[in-house]
Amino acid sequence: MKKTFKLQVENKKPQRVVESIKNEIRKYIKREQRKTLSTDKHFWFFDCKFAKADETPVEIPLSHVIKSIDLAAADNCETCYLEIIAREELKKEKEKIQTLDETVQEESDEIQEIKEEDI
């Protein structure tokens, strides 16, 4: 979705216009998340860019999209540009963190091996 939204429309209250924009954005995100993923991917990731009026678009996280719309409306901007591109992502594997018990067990095994070699 690459779209320029008008925040100030004649014969409509600004709050209603902002609410309709937010609703459209939420519907788009839900629609994209319903699409089937390829077998090797785990989740949808959204690349987002936002700009007020004639500014250059700046990358923002998905969680800040609605907040950015609210800020633009509060600043009385006439328009705002929003770009949301969905892409498939792999889940990052967490590094295995050894617990203290595992570390102690490994060290005691090493000590035991050294003692057996000495004998």
Backbone torsions as a table, in degrees:
resi	resn	phi	psi	omega
1	MET	NA	120.0	173.2
2	LYS	-126.5	112.4	-172.1
3	LYS	-149.9	144.5	172.4
4	THR	-104.4	121.2	-178.1
5	PHE	-100.3	138.7	172.6
6	LYS	-88.9	123.9	-179.5
7	LEU	-90.7	-18.9	179.5
8	GLN	-123.6	109.9	-178.8
9	VAL	-119.5	139.2	179.3
10	GLU	-64.0	147.3	177.1
11	ASN	65.1	14.0	176.4
12	LYS	-132.7	141.7	177.2
13	LYS	-72.2	139.9	-178.6
14	PRO	-56.7	-35.9	-179.5
15	GLN	-63.7	-39.7	-179.4
16	ARG	-68.4	-37.0	178.9
17	VAL	-64.4	-45.7	179.6
18	VAL	-62.7	-42.0	178.8
19	GLU	-63.0	-38.7	179.0
20	SER	-68.6	-35.2	176.7
21	ILE	-65.4	-46.4	178.6
22	LYS	-59.8	-41.7	179.6
23	ASN	-62.6	-42.2	179.0
24	GLU	-63.3	-40.3	179.4
25	ILE	-65.5	-45.6	180.0
26	ARG	-62.9	-41.4	178.7
27	LYS	-63.1	-40.1	178.8
28	TYR	-62.8	-45.2	-179.1
29	ILE	-63.0	-44.3	178.2
30	LYS	-62.7	-40.3	179.3
31	ARG	-62.3	-43.3	179.7
32	GLU	-66.9	-37.8	-179.2
33	GLN	-69.7	-24.2	178.5
34	ARG	-75.5	-18.5	179.9
35	LYS	-63.4	147.9	-178.1
36	THR	-76.5	140.1	178.0
37	LEU	-86.2	153.1	172.1
38	SER	-68.8	161.4	-171.1
39	THR	-63.0	-29.0	-176.1
40	ASP	-93.4	1.0	-179.3
41	LYS	-108.1	157.4	-173.9
42	HIS	-110.9	-34.0	-176.4
43	PHE	-156.8	166.5	176.2
44	TRP	-89.5	135.8	174.7
45	PHE	-118.8	141.5	-176.9
46	PHE	-114.6	121.7	172.7
47	ASP	-88.9	123.5	-174.6
48	CYS	-123.0	141.2	173.5
49	LYS	-133.3	144.0	-178.0
50	PHE	-140.1	143.7	176.2
51	ALA	-148.4	139.6	173.6
52	LYS	-88.1	137.5	174.9
53	ALA	45.4	-114.4	-174.8
54	ASP	-103.3	15.6	179.4
55	GLU	-71.8	164.7	175.4
56	THR	-81.4	141.3	-178.3
57	PRO	-63.8	140.3	-179.8
58	VAL	-119.5	138.6	178.0
59	GLU	-68.4	135.7	177.6
60	ILE	-138.2	155.3	175.2
61	PRO	-72.6	157.9	-179.0
62	LEU	-57.7	-35.2	-178.1
63	SER	-66.6	-15.9	-178.4
64	HIS	-100.6	1.9	-177.4
65	VAL	-64.0	-51.1	-178.0
66	ILE	-64.5	-39.5	178.5
67	LYS	-63.0	-37.6	179.7
68	SER	-66.7	-38.5	176.4
69	ILE	-62.3	-44.5	179.0
70	ASP	-61.7	-42.3	179.8
71	LEU	-65.3	-40.1	178.6
72	ALA	-64.0	-40.3	178.1
73	ALA	-66.6	-38.6	179.3
74	ALA	-66.9	-30.3	178.6
75	ASP	-83.7	4.0	-180.0
76	ASN	58.3	38.3	174.6
77	CYS	-72.4	145.5	178.5
78	GLU	-78.8	-37.5	-179.2
79	THR	-137.4	162.9	171.6
80	CYS	-146.8	148.7	-179.1
81	TYR	-107.5	134.3	178.8
82	LEU	-134.2	132.5	177.7
83	GLU	-127.1	122.5	177.2
84	ILE	-128.9	117.2	179.8
85	ILE	-117.4	123.7	179.8
86	ALA	-89.9	139.0	174.5
87	ARG	-143.7	152.3	-179.3
88	GLU	-81.7	143.3	-177.8
89	GLU	-132.1	153.4	171.5
90	LEU	-91.8	145.4	175.8
91	LYS	-76.1	131.1	179.5
92	LYS	-72.8	134.9	178.6
93	GLU	-77.8	135.3	178.7
94	LYS	-77.9	141.7	175.8
95	GLU	-70.8	142.6	-179.9
96	LYS	-74.3	123.1	179.3
97	ILE	-102.7	121.7	-179.6
98	GLN	-77.6	137.5	175.5
99	THR	-80.4	166.4	-179.7
100	LEU	-62.3	-39.6	179.6
101	ASP	-61.8	-41.5	179.7
102	GLU	-64.8	-41.5	179.7
103	THR	-64.1	-44.9	179.1
104	VAL	-62.3	-42.2	-179.8
105	GLN	-62.7	-43.7	179.0
106	GLU	-63.3	-43.0	-179.9
107	GLU	-66.1	-39.2	178.4
108	SER	-67.4	-34.7	176.0
109	ASP	-64.1	-42.0	178.8
110	GLU	-64.2	-42.3	178.7
111	ILE	-62.8	-41.5	179.7
112	GLN	-62.6	-41.3	179.1
113	GLU	-63.9	-40.9	179.7
114	ILE	-64.6	-41.6	178.8
115	LYS	-63.8	-40.7	-179.4
116	GLU	-67.4	-34.5	178.6
117	GLU	-68.1	-35.4	-179.6
118	ASP	-69.3	-28.7	-176.5
119	ILE	-78.5	NA	NA
